[in-house]
Amino acid sequence: MKTFWGILLFLLGWQLLAMKLNAPLVLPTPYATLFSLLEAFSNFETFYALWSTVWKGLMVLGLVIAVGVPIGFVMGLSDTVYGLMRPVIMVVQAVPVISWLVLVIFLWGIGWKGPVLISLLSLLPMVIFTTVSGVRNLDKTLVEMVTVYKVPKGKVFKEVYLGSIVPFVSAAVEVSVGDVWKVILVSEYLCGSSGIGVLISWARQYVDVPRVYALTIIAVALGIASERLVKKFLGRITKRWVTSS
């Protein structure tokens, strides 16, 4: 019920501000945006673009976890590897998106590869350094104890090392889910051939401001829904992990 009243209050404030500004090219009314939203959902093109954005986002998340967690794990275990890899990752983190954009356009032109690579490089450093923090926060006393008692290496790896990084990796994934759609949409807007970001670019070219707002609402809904689903899923995984351990 509180959510309903919160949304109603937001819409009321939006309507009043739109009436005050009286500038549809800056802030259209909620009615105009809702009409454009319903129109978008009546078009197959919107669903195709949504699917294009979703599969690229899922691919990026999968690659970020598959690449970032192992690299972060090794860096956390070895000071030598950490010293060698840290400058490279810091450079990747510091390079602006516009530079990656120029590179991918030179390499592949307009298409799906550019948004995927740009999003991957934008999110990867955060996952790596978060995993490193998880490994380095490992209780050294616990490691010494399992070494003394000669606990099997497989059990040590699962319950000690993986157990220490699971909360950090879960946090990194939750943050990545919140950010991946923003990065994907910006990348699609700049160098994509399909997706919600491309539709926003077309709407801008046609000066269709209500459509821009409607597509933005779709993107926001996608972000909120995916973040809640992932949080719920990770909560169950973490709970099962703790129970089985």
N, C-alpha and C positions, 0 to 999 in steps of 0.2 A: 504493500500500500504506500509506503514511504517513497518507493521508487516511482510509482505512478505520479504522486504529487510533485516529486522532484522534476520529472520530465515535463509535467504540465507547467510548472513554474518557469522552467527553462524556455519552453515554447512561448509563454506569455512575455517573458523578457525579450526574446528574439523578435516577436511581433511588434512590441512597443519600440524597440530600437530601430527596426526596419521602417516603421512609420515616422520616427523622429528624423532619421537620416534622409528618407525619401530618395534613395539612390539605389535602384534595382541592380545596377552594374557593380555595386559594392556589396550590398546585403539584400538579397531578395527576401520576400516574405516566406514564412513557413508553408503557407498554402501553395505558393509557386514551386517551392522546393519539393513538397510532397507530391504535387502533380507530376513534376519531372521524374521523381523517384518511381511512381507507379508506371509512368510511360517507359522508363528504363527496364523495369521488370517485365514489361509486355513485349520486350524485344529480345530475340534469341542472342543477339550480339552481346548483350550485357552478361548473360550466363556463360557464353564462351570466353569472354574477357575475364570474368571472375574465376573460371576454372584455370585459365592460363596463369593468372596471378597466384592461385593457390598451389598449383603443382610446382611452380618455380620456388615459392616460399618453402614448401616441404622439402624440395631438393636441397636448398640452401641449408636448412636446419639439419638435415641428415649429414651433409658434407661437413658442416661446422662441428658436429659432435664426433663424426668418424675421424676427422683430421685433428681437431683441436684438443680433444681429451687425451689421445695417446702422446701427442707432442708435449702437452702440459705435464703429463705424468712423468715422462722421461726427464724433462727439465727440472721437475721438482725433486727427483731422485739424485740427479747429478749436477753438482755445481759447475763442472766443466761444460756440460751441454748447455746449461742455463746461461753461462757467460758467453758462449758462442752464438746461441740462438736469440738471446734477448735483443741485441742491437737490430737484427734483421726484422724481428717482429715489431719493434718500436718504429722502424722506418715504414713498414706496411701500415701501421696504425696512424702514422702522421701524414701519409700521402693524402691529399685532398681528393674527393670523389671526382672532381672535374678532370684531374690528371688520369685517373683510371678510365674515365669516360673516353678521353681522346685515344688512349691506348686500345681499348676494345673496339672502337669504331675503325681504327686503322687495321686491326687484326681481322675482325669479322663483319664490320658494318652494322646495320640495324638488324636486330634479331633477339633470340632468347638468351644467347650465351653471355652477352654483355651484362644484363641485369643480374644473372646468376653469379658471374665472377665478381662484379662490383659488390654485391651483397655479401658474398662469402668473405672477401677481403676486409670488408667493413666490420663483420661480426667475429671473425676468427681470433684476433688478438685478445678480445675480452674473454672468450672461452678458454683460451690457452692460459692466460694469467690467473684466471679463477681456479683452474685445475691445479696450477702450480701452488697457489695458496693452500688448497686442500691438502696436497701432499706434504707441504712444509709445516702444516699445523699438526702433523701426525705426532702422537705421543711417543717420544724416543724411548721412554722407559718401557712402554709396551713392546716396542720392537726388540729391545734388549731381552725382555722376559721371554718372548716366544723363541728367541734365538737360543737362550740358555736351556729352555725345556724342549728344544728340538721339535717344535711344532711343524707338521708337514707344510712345505712351501705353498702348495695349492690353497690350503686353509688360511695361511698367513696372508696370501695375496687377496683372497676373497674377503676375509673378515677384518683384516687390519688395514691394508692399503686401499682397497676399493671402498671399504666401510668409511674410511676417513674422507674420501673425495666425493661420495654420493651426494651429501648435502650441498657441496659447492657446485657440482655439476648440475644438480637440480635447479639451484638458484641461477646458474648461468643460462640454462635452457629457458627458464621462465623469462629472464630479461631478453634473451634472443627472440623469443616468440613475440614479445611486445615491440621489438625494434625491427624485426625482419620485414614486416609488411610496409613500414615507412620507407625502408631502404629499397625494397623491391619496386614500390610505386614510383619513387623518384627516378630510379634507374630505367623503368619502363617509359616514364615520361620523357627521359632524355635520349634513350637509345633502343627502346623496345619496339617490337613489331606487333605485339598483342598484349592485352591485359588492361586492368582498370586504369593504370597510369597512362596508357595510350589513349583511352577514351577521355580522360581528363584533358589530355593535350588537344584532342580534337575539339572538345567542348570549348576550350580556351580560344582556339582559332576561330570558331564560329561565334564567339562572345556569348555563349549560352551559359550564363552565370548560374541559374537555377540547376542546370545539369551538373555543373562542377560541384555544387553543394550536395546534390543528390548522390553523386558518385563518391564524394567524401564520406557521406553517411554510411554507404555500403562498406567502404574501407574501414571505418571506425568499428562498425558492427563485426566485421571479419576479425579485426584485432582483438576486440573484447571477447568474442566467442571462443577464438582459438586459445587465448590466454587462460580462460577459465577451464576449458577442456584439458589443456596440458597440465595446469596446476592440479586438477583433480586426479588426472592419470598419474602424475609424478608422486602425489600424496599416497596413492595406493601402492605404487612400486616401492617407495621408501618404507612404508609400513610393512609390506611383505618382506623386504630385505632385512629390516630390524627383527622381525618375528623369526625368520628362518635362521638368522645369525644367533 
